[in-house]
Amino acid sequence: MNKYALLAIFWFIIGIYALLFRESTNDIPPFPHFDKVSHFALFFIQIWLSANAFIRSKKGIPYFGLIIFALLYAFTSEWAQATFTSTEKVLGLMG
C-alpha cells in the first residue's frame, strides 16, 4: 500500500466525518453555493488520490470503477445527510 492509498483512506474518513458527524453552524457561508464547491472539492480530491494510488502501484487506473465509486459516494453521502442530519437538503447539487 503506497502513500496515496493511505491518503485516500484518510481523506475518505475525513469526508465522512465532515459530511455526517461535524456539528453544523448557522454562520453565513463565505460565498453563494459554498456547499456545492466544497462537495465538488471533497469528491475530486478523493478520486484524484485513489487514481494516484493505482498509478504509483504501477497498475492501470480502473476508470469505470472510480466513476461508479464517485457516484455511489456522492449519492449515499447525500442520502445519509438527508436521513441522519437536519441541516442538509437532499441532492444539494440540484439547488
The first five atom37 places (N, CA, C, CB, O) and aatype in JSON, in Angstrom:
{
  "aatype": [12, 2, 11, 18, 0, 10, 10, 0, 9, 13, 17, 13, 9, 9, 7, 9, 18, 0, 10, 10, 13, 1, 6, 15, 16, 2, 3, 9, 14, 14, 13, 14, 8, 13, 3, 11, 19, 15, 8, 13, 0, 10, 13, 13, 9, 5, 9, 17, 10, 15, 0, 2, 0, 13, 9, 1, 15, 11, 11, 7, 9, 14, 18, 13, 7, 10, 9, 9, 13, 0, 10, 10, 18, 0, 13, 16, 15, 6, 17, 0, 5, 0, 16, 13, 16, 15, 16, 6, 11, 19, 10, 7, 10, 12, 7],
  "atom_mask": [
    [1, 1, 1, 1, 1],
    [1, 1, 1, 1, 1],
    [1, 1, 1, 1, 1],
    [1, 1, 1, 1, 1],
    [1, 1, 1, 1, 1],
    [1, 1, 1, 1, 1],
    [1, 1, 1, 1, 1],
    [1, 1, 1, 1, 1],
    [1, 1, 1, 1, 1],
    [1, 1, 1, 1, 1],
    [1, 1, 1, 1, 1],
    [1, 1, 1, 1, 1],
    [1, 1, 1, 1, 1],
    [1, 1, 1, 1, 1],
    [1, 1, 1, 0, 1],
    [1, 1, 1, 1, 1],
    [1, 1, 1, 1, 1],
    [1, 1, 1, 1, 1],
    [1, 1, 1, 1, 1],
    [1, 1, 1, 1, 1],
    [1, 1, 1, 1, 1],
    [1, 1, 1, 1, 1],
    [1, 1, 1, 1, 1],
    [1, 1, 1, 1, 1],
    [1, 1, 1, 1, 1],
    [1, 1, 1, 1, 1],
    [1, 1, 1, 1, 1],
    [1, 1, 1, 1, 1],
    [1, 1, 1, 1, 1],
    [1, 1, 1, 1, 1],
    [1, 1, 1, 1, 1],
    [1, 1, 1, 1, 1],
    [1, 1, 1, 1, 1],
    [1, 1, 1, 1, 1],
    [1, 1, 1, 1, 1],
    [1, 1, 1, 1, 1],
    [1, 1, 1, 1, 1],
    [1, 1, 1, 1, 1],
    [1, 1, 1, 1, 1],
    [1, 1, 1, 1, 1],
    [1, 1, 1, 1, 1],
    [1, 1, 1, 1, 1],
    [1, 1, 1, 1, 1],
    [1, 1, 1, 1, 1],
    [1, 1, 1, 1, 1],
    [1, 1, 1, 1, 1],
    [1, 1, 1, 1, 1],
    [1, 1, 1, 1, 1],
    [1, 1, 1, 1, 1],
    [1, 1, 1, 1, 1],
    [1, 1, 1, 1, 1],
    [1, 1, 1, 1, 1],
    [1, 1, 1, 1, 1],
    [1, 1, 1, 1, 1],
    [1, 1, 1, 1, 1],
    [1, 1, 1, 1, 1],
    [1, 1, 1, 1, 1],
    [1, 1, 1, 1, 1],
    [1, 1, 1, 1, 1],
    [1, 1, 1, 0, 1],
    [1, 1, 1, 1, 1],
    [1, 1, 1, 1, 1],
    [1, 1, 1, 1, 1],
    [1, 1, 1, 1, 1],
    [1, 1, 1, 0, 1],
    [1, 1, 1, 1, 1],
    [1, 1, 1, 1, 1],
    [1, 1, 1, 1, 1],
    [1, 1, 1, 1, 1],
    [1, 1, 1, 1, 1],
    [1, 1, 1, 1, 1],
    [1, 1, 1, 1, 1],
    [1, 1, 1, 1, 1],
    [1, 1, 1, 1, 1],
    [1, 1, 1, 1, 1],
    [1, 1, 1, 1, 1],
    [1, 1, 1, 1, 1],
    [1, 1, 1, 1, 1],
    [1, 1, 1, 1, 1],
    [1, 1, 1, 1, 1],
    [1, 1, 1, 1, 1],
    [1, 1, 1, 1, 1],
    [1, 1, 1, 1, 1],
    [1, 1, 1, 1, 1],
    [1, 1, 1, 1, 1],
    [1, 1, 1, 1, 1],
    [1, 1, 1, 1, 1],
    [1, 1, 1, 1, 1],
    [1, 1, 1, 1, 1],
    [1, 1, 1, 1, 1],
    [1, 1, 1, 1, 1],
    [1, 1, 1, 0, 1],
    [1, 1, 1, 1, 1],
    [1, 1, 1, 1, 1],
    [1, 1, 1, 0, 1]
  ],
  "atom_positions": [
    [[0.86, -1.18, 0.0], [0.0, 0.0, 0.0], [0.9, 1.23, 0.0], [-0.98, 0.0, 1.24], [1.79, 1.37, 0.84]],
    [[0.67, 2.13, -0.96], [1.51, 3.32, -1.06], [0.88, 4.5, -0.32], [1.73, 3.68, -2.54], [-0.22, 4.4, 0.23]],
    [[1.61, 5.61, -0.31], [1.14, 6.76, 0.47], [-0.16, 7.34, -0.07], [2.21, 7.85, 0.5], [-0.96, 7.87, 0.7]],
    [[-0.39, 7.24, -1.39], [-1.63, 7.77, -1.94], [-2.83, 6.93, -1.54], [-1.54, 7.86, -3.46], [-3.93, 7.45, -1.33]],
    [[-2.63, 5.63, -1.42], [-3.71, 4.76, -0.95], [-4.06, 5.1, 0.5], [-3.32, 3.27, -1.08], [-5.23, 5.17, 0.87]],
    [[-3.03, 5.29, 1.31], [-3.27, 5.67, 2.71], [-3.95, 7.03, 2.8], [-1.95, 5.69, 3.5], [-4.87, 7.23, 3.6]],
    [[-3.49, 7.98, 1.98], [-4.12, 9.3, 1.97], [-5.57, 9.23, 1.5], [-3.32, 10.27, 1.08], [-6.43, 9.94, 2.01]],
    [[-5.85, 8.37, 0.52], [-7.23, 8.21, 0.04], [-8.13, 7.67, 1.14], [-7.27, 7.27, -1.19], [-9.27, 8.12, 1.3]],
    [[-7.63, 6.7, 1.9], [-8.41, 6.15, 3.02], [-8.62, 7.22, 4.09], [-7.7, 4.92, 3.63], [-9.73, 7.39, 4.6]],
    [[-7.55, 7.94, 4.42], [-7.64, 9.01, 5.42], [-8.62, 10.09, 4.97], [-6.24, 9.62, 5.68], [-9.43, 10.57, 5.76]],
    [[-8.54, 10.49, 3.69], [-9.43, 11.52, 3.15], [-10.89, 11.05, 3.18], [-9.02, 11.88, 1.71], [-11.79, 11.85, 3.44]],
    [[-11.12, 9.77, 2.9], [-12.47, 9.21, 2.95], [-13.04, 9.32, 4.36], [-12.46, 7.74, 2.48], [-14.19, 9.71, 4.53]],
    [[-12.24, 8.99, 5.36], [-12.69, 9.07, 6.75], [-12.99, 10.52, 7.13], [-11.62, 8.48, 7.71], [-13.99, 10.8, 7.78]],
    [[-12.11, 11.44, 6.73], [-12.33, 12.86, 7.0], [-13.61, 13.33, 6.3], [-11.12, 13.71, 6.54], [-14.39, 14.1, 6.87]],
    [[-13.83, 12.88, 5.07], [-15.03, 13.27, 4.33], [-16.3, 12.8, 5.0], [0.0, 0.0, 0.0], [-17.27, 13.55, 5.1]],
    [[-16.31, 11.56, 5.46], [-17.49, 11.04, 6.17], [-17.74, 11.85, 7.43], [-17.3, 9.53, 6.52], [-18.88, 12.2, 7.73]],
    [[-16.68, 12.15, 8.16], [-16.83, 12.97, 9.37], [-17.4, 14.35, 9.02], [-15.46, 13.12, 10.09], [-18.34, 14.81, 9.66]],
    [[-16.82, 14.99, 8.01], [-17.25, 16.34, 7.65], [-18.7, 16.36, 7.15], [-16.33, 16.93, 6.59], [-19.45, 17.3, 7.43]],
    [[-19.08, 15.33, 6.42], [-20.43, 15.31, 5.85], [-21.5, 14.92, 6.85], [-20.47, 14.36, 4.69], [-22.63, 15.4, 6.77]],
    [[-21.16, 14.04, 7.8], [-22.2, 13.49, 8.66], [-22.08, 13.83, 10.13], [-22.21, 12.03, 8.52], [-23.1, 14.02, 10.8]],
    [[-20.89, 13.9, 10.66], [-20.74, 13.99, 12.11], [-20.33, 15.36, 12.63], [-19.74, 12.99, 12.55], [-20.48, 15.63, 13.82]],
    [[-19.81, 16.22, 11.78], [-19.39, 17.54, 12.24], [-20.62, 18.39, 12.53], [-18.49, 18.24, 11.18], [-21.58, 18.41, 11.76]],
    [[-20.58, 19.08, 13.63], [-21.69, 19.94, 14.04], [-21.8, 21.12, 13.07], [-21.49, 20.46, 15.5], [-20.82, 21.81, 12.8]],
    [[-22.98, 21.33, 12.56], [-23.23, 22.42, 11.64], [-23.44, 23.71, 12.42], [-24.45, 22.12, 10.74], [-24.01, 23.72, 13.51]],
    [[-22.96, 24.81, 11.84], [-23.18, 26.12, 12.45], [-24.15, 26.9, 11.57], [-21.83, 26.9, 12.63], [-24.41, 26.52, 10.43]],
    [[-24.67, 27.96, 12.1], [-25.58, 28.82, 11.34], [-24.85, 30.02, 10.75], [-26.72, 29.29, 12.22], [-25.48, 31.02, 10.42]],
    [[-23.54, 29.91, 10.62], [-22.77, 31.0, 10.04], [-23.11, 31.18, 8.57], [-21.26, 30.74, 10.21], [-23.51, 30.24, 7.88]],
    [[-22.96, 32.4, 8.1], [-23.17, 32.69, 6.69], [-21.98, 32.14, 5.91], [-23.35, 34.24, 6.44], [-20.83, 32.38, 6.3]],
    [[-22.22, 31.4, 4.82], [-21.1, 30.86, 4.04], [-20.27, 31.98, 3.42], [-21.61, 29.92, 2.95], [-20.78, 33.08, 3.21]],
    [[-19.0, 31.72, 3.14], [-18.12, 32.76, 2.58], [-18.6, 33.3, 1.23], [-16.73, 32.21, 2.43], [-18.35, 34.47, 0.91]],
    [[-19.28, 32.48, 0.44], [-19.82, 32.92, -0.84], [-21.0, 32.02, -1.21], [-18.71, 32.88, -1.96], [-21.14, 30.93, -0.66]],
    [[-21.85, 32.47, -2.14], [-23.01, 31.65, -2.53], [-22.56, 30.29, -3.09], [-23.86, 32.4, -3.58], [-21.55, 30.2, -3.78]],
    [[-23.32, 29.27, -2.79], [-23.07, 27.91, -3.26], [-21.76, 27.33, -2.74], [-23.06, 27.88, -4.78], [-21.16, 26.47, -3.38]],
    [[-21.34, 27.8, -1.58], [-20.11, 27.28, -0.96], [-20.2, 25.78, -0.73], [-19.84, 28.01, 0.36], [-19.22, 25.07, -0.89]],
    [[-21.38, 25.31, -0.34], [-21.54, 23.87, -0.07], [-21.33, 23.04, -1.33], [-22.93, 23.6, 0.5], [-20.77, 21.94, -1.26]],
    [[-21.75, 23.54, -2.47], [-21.56, 22.81, -3.72], [-20.08, 22.74, -4.11], [-22.37, 23.46, -4.86], [-19.6, 21.71, -4.57]],
    [[-19.37, 23.84, -3.91], [-17.93, 23.87, -4.2], [-17.19, 22.94, -3.26], [-17.38, 25.31, -4.07], [-16.27, 22.23, -3.68]],
    [[-17.57, 22.93, -1.99], [-16.88, 22.06, -1.04], [-17.17, 20.58, -1.33], [-17.3, 22.4, 0.39], [-16.28, 19.75, -1.18]],
    [[-18.39, 20.25, -1.73], [-18.7, 18.87, -2.12], [-17.87, 18.46, -3.34], [-20.21, 18.71, -2.41], [-17.31, 17.37, -3.38]],
    [[-17.8, 19.34, -4.34], [-17.01, 19.04, -5.53], [-15.55, 18.79, -5.15], [-17.11, 20.19, -6.55], [-14.95, 17.82, -5.6]],
    [[-14.98, 19.67, -4.33], [-13.59, 19.52, -3.92], [-13.38, 18.21, -3.16], [-13.14, 20.7, -3.06], [-12.39, 17.51, -3.38]],
    [[-14.29, 17.89, -2.27], [-14.18, 16.66, -1.49], [-14.14, 15.44, -2.4], [-15.35, 16.54, -0.51], [-13.28, 14.58, -2.24]],
    [[-15.08, 15.36, -3.34], [-15.15, 14.2, -4.23], [-13.99, 14.19, -5.23], [-16.49, 14.18, -4.98], [-13.45, 13.12, -5.52]],
    [[-13.61, 15.35, -5.75], [-12.5, 15.42, -6.7], [-11.2, 14.94, -6.07], [-12.33, 16.85, -7.22], [-10.49, 14.13, -6.65]],
    [[-10.9, 15.43, -4.87], [-9.67, 15.02, -4.2], [-9.69, 13.53, -3.88], [-9.46, 15.84, -2.91], [-8.67, 12.86, -3.99]],
    [[-10.85, 13.01, -3.49], [-10.96, 11.57, -3.2], [-10.61, 10.74, -4.43], [-12.38, 11.23, -2.72], [-9.83, 9.79, -4.33]],
    [[-11.17, 11.08, -5.57], [-10.91, 10.31, -6.78], [-9.48, 10.54, -7.26], [-11.91, 10.69, -7.89], [-8.85, 9.6, -7.75]],
    [[-8.95, 11.75, -7.14], [-7.57, 12.03, -7.54], [-6.6, 11.19, -6.71], [-7.25, 13.52, -7.38], [-5.66, 10.6, -7.25]],
    [[-6.81, 11.15, -5.39], [-5.94, 10.33, -4.53], [-6.06, 8.85, -4.88], [-6.3, 10.55, -3.05], [-5.06, 8.14, -4.91]],
    [[-7.26, 8.39, -5.13], [-7.47, 6.98, -5.48], [-6.79, 6.64, -6.81], [-8.97, 6.66, -5.56], [-6.13, 5.61, -6.92]],
    [[-6.94, 7.51, -7.8], [-6.29, 7.27, -9.1], [-4.77, 7.26, -8.94], [-6.71, 8.33, -10.13], [-4.09, 6.42, -9.54]],
    [[-4.24, 8.18, -8.15], [-2.8, 8.21, -7.93], [-2.3, 6.98, -7.19], [-2.42, 9.45, -7.15], [-1.17, 6.56, -7.41]],
    [[-3.12, 6.41, -6.34], [-2.73, 5.17, -5.66], [-2.51, 4.06, -6.69], [-3.81, 4.74, -4.63], [-1.56, 3.28, -6.56]],
    [[-3.37, 3.99, -7.69], [-3.19, 2.99, -8.74], [-1.99, 3.31, -9.62], [-4.45, 2.89, -9.61], [-1.23, 2.41, -9.99]],
    [[-1.8, 4.58, -9.95], [-0.66, 4.97, -10.79], [0.65, 4.63, -10.1], [-0.72, 6.48, -11.1], [1.55, 4.05, -10.72]],
    [[0.78, 4.97, -8.83], [2.03, 4.73, -8.09], [2.3, 3.24, -7.88], [1.98, 5.43, -6.74], [3.46, 2.84, -7.74]],
    [[1.26, 2.43, -7.87], [1.47, 0.99, -7.71], [1.67, 0.31, -9.06], [0.28, 0.36, -6.97], [1.73, -0.92, -9.15]],
    [[1.77, 1.13, -10.11], [2.01, 0.66, -11.47], [0.91, -0.28, -11.97], [3.35, -0.05, -11.53], [1.17, -1.23, -12.71]],
    [[-0.3, 0.02, -11.56], [-1.47, -0.71, -12.04], [-2.28, 0.24, -12.91], [-2.32, -1.28, -10.86], [-2.19, 1.46, -12.77]],
    [[-3.06, -0.31, -13.79], [-3.92, 0.52, -14.61], [-5.0, 1.18, -13.77], [0.0, 0.0, 0.0], [-5.47, 0.61, -12.78]],
    [[-5.38, 2.38, -14.16], [-6.43, 3.1, -13.44], [-7.78, 2.49, -13.82], [-6.39, 4.63, -13.76], [-8.12, 2.45, -15.0]],
    [[-8.54, 2.03, -12.85], [-9.87, 1.47, -13.15], [-10.89, 2.61, -13.28], [-10.32, 0.47, -12.04], [-11.66, 2.89, -12.36]],
    [[-10.89, 3.26, -14.44], [-11.73, 4.44, -14.64], [-13.19, 4.16, -14.33], [-11.59, 4.93, -16.07], [-13.83, 4.92, -13.6]],
    [[-13.72, 3.08, -14.87], [-15.13, 2.76, -14.65], [-15.41, 2.53, -13.17], [-15.54, 1.52, -15.46], [-16.42, 3.01, -12.65]],
    [[-14.52, 1.82, -12.49], [-14.68, 1.58, -11.06], [-14.64, 2.86, -10.25], [0.0, 0.0, 0.0], [-15.4, 3.02, -9.29]],
    [[-13.75, 3.77, -10.62], [-13.67, 5.05, -9.91], [-14.91, 5.91, -10.15], [-12.41, 5.82, -10.34], [-15.38, 6.6, -9.25]],
    [[-15.44, 5.86, -11.37], [-16.67, 6.61, -11.65], [-17.84, 6.05, -10.85], [-16.99, 6.57, -13.17], [-18.62, 6.81, -10.27]],
    [[-17.95, 4.74, -10.81], [-19.02, 4.11, -10.03], [-18.86, 4.45, -8.55], [-19.02, 2.57, -10.23], [-19.83, 4.79, -7.88]],
    [[-17.62, 4.37, -8.04], [-17.36, 4.72, -6.64], [-17.75, 6.17, -6.37], [-15.88, 4.5, -6.29], [-18.4, 6.46, -5.36]],
    [[-17.36, 7.09, -7.26], [-17.68, 8.5, -7.07], [-19.19, 8.73, -7.03], [-17.06, 9.35, -8.19], [-19.69, 9.47, -6.18]],
    [[-19.91, 8.09, -7.94], [-21.37, 8.24, -7.95], [-22.01, 7.66, -6.69], [-21.97, 7.57, -9.18], [-22.88, 8.28, -6.08]],
    [[-21.57, 6.47, -6.3], [-22.11, 5.87, -5.07], [-21.78, 6.7, -3.84], [-21.57, 4.45, -4.9], [-22.63, 6.89, -2.97]],
    [[-20.56, 7.2, -3.78], [-20.13, 8.04, -2.65], [-20.98, 9.31, -2.59], [-18.63, 8.4, -2.77], [-21.44, 9.7, -1.52]],
    [[-21.19, 9.94, -3.74], [-21.98, 11.18, -3.77], [-23.44, 10.92, -3.37], [-21.93, 11.81, -5.17], [-23.99, 11.62, -2.53]],
    [[-24.05, 9.92, -3.98], [-25.46, 9.66, -3.69], [-25.68, 9.16, -2.26], [-26.01, 8.64, -4.67], [-26.62, 9.59, -1.59]],
    [[-24.82, 8.27, -1.79], [-25.01, 7.77, -0.42], [-24.71, 8.85, 0.61], [-24.12, 6.55, -0.17], [-25.35, 8.88, 1.66]],
    [[-23.76, 9.74, 0.34], [-23.5, 10.81, 1.3], [-24.66, 11.8, 1.33], [-22.19, 11.55, 0.94], [-25.02, 12.29, 2.4]],
    [[-25.26, 12.09, 0.18], [-26.44, 12.96, 0.16], [-27.61, 12.3, 0.88], [-26.84, 13.3, -1.29], [-28.31, 12.95, 1.65]],
    [[-27.8, 11.01, 0.64], [-28.87, 10.27, 1.32], [-28.64, 10.27, 2.83], [-28.96, 8.82, 0.79], [-29.57, 10.51, 3.6]],
    [[-27.4, 10.0, 3.25], [-27.09, 9.95, 4.68], [-27.28, 11.32, 5.33], [-25.65, 9.46, 4.9], [-27.77, 11.41, 6.46]],
    [[-26.9, 12.39, 4.63], [-27.11, 13.72, 5.18], [-28.6, 14.0, 5.35], [-26.47, 14.79, 4.27], [-29.02, 14.56, 6.36]],
    [[-29.4, 13.61, 4.37], [-30.84, 13.84, 4.46], [-31.47, 12.98, 5.54], [-31.51, 13.55, 3.12], [-32.43, 13.41, 6.19]],
    [[-30.95, 11.79, 5.75], [-31.53, 10.86, 6.71], [-31.06, 11.13, 8.14], [-31.19, 9.45, 6.33], [-31.87, 11.1, 9.07]],
    [[-29.78, 11.38, 8.32], [-29.2, 11.43, 9.66], [-28.88, 12.83, 10.17], [-27.96, 10.64, 9.68], [-28.57, 12.98, 11.35]],
    [[-28.96, 13.84, 9.33], [-28.72, 15.21, 9.8], [-29.97, 16.04, 9.54], [-27.47, 15.84, 9.09], [-30.86, 15.63, 8.79]],
    [[-30.02, 17.19, 10.15], [-31.21, 18.03, 9.99], [-30.92, 19.3, 9.2], [-31.77, 18.4, 11.34], [-31.79, 20.16, 9.1]],
    [[-29.7, 19.44, 8.64], [-29.36, 20.71, 8.01], [-29.13, 20.63, 6.52], [-28.15, 21.26, 8.65], [-29.12, 21.67, 5.86]],
    [[-28.95, 19.46, 5.95], [-28.61, 19.35, 4.53], [-29.82, 18.92, 3.73], [-27.45, 18.36, 4.33], [-30.56, 18.02, 4.13]],
    [[-30.03, 19.56, 2.58], [-31.11, 19.18, 1.68], [-30.71, 17.94, 0.89], [-31.48, 20.35, 0.73], [-29.53, 17.71, 0.65]],
    [[-31.7, 17.17, 0.49], [-31.43, 16.02, -0.38], [-30.98, 16.54, -1.73], [-32.69, 15.11, -0.52], [-31.56, 17.49, -2.27]],
    [[-29.95, 15.93, -2.28], [-29.39, 16.32, -3.56], [-29.12, 17.82, -3.61], [-30.31, 15.91, -4.69], [-29.69, 18.53, -4.44]],
    [[-28.27, 18.28, -2.72], [-27.93, 19.69, -2.64], [-27.38, 20.24, -3.95], [0.0, 0.0, 0.0], [-27.44, 21.45, -4.17]],
    [[-26.86, 19.39, -4.8], [-26.34, 19.85, -6.08], [-27.44, 20.37, -6.99], [-25.59, 18.73, -6.76], [-27.17, 21.15, -7.9]],
    [[-28.66, 19.95, -6.75], [-29.76, 20.34, -7.62], [-30.34, 21.71, -7.25], [-30.84, 19.3, -7.58], [-31.16, 22.25, -7.99]],
    [[-29.95, 22.25, -6.14], [-30.48, 23.56, -5.84], [-30.76, 23.71, -4.42], [0.0, 0.0, 0.0], [-31.22, 24.76, -3.98]]
  ]
}
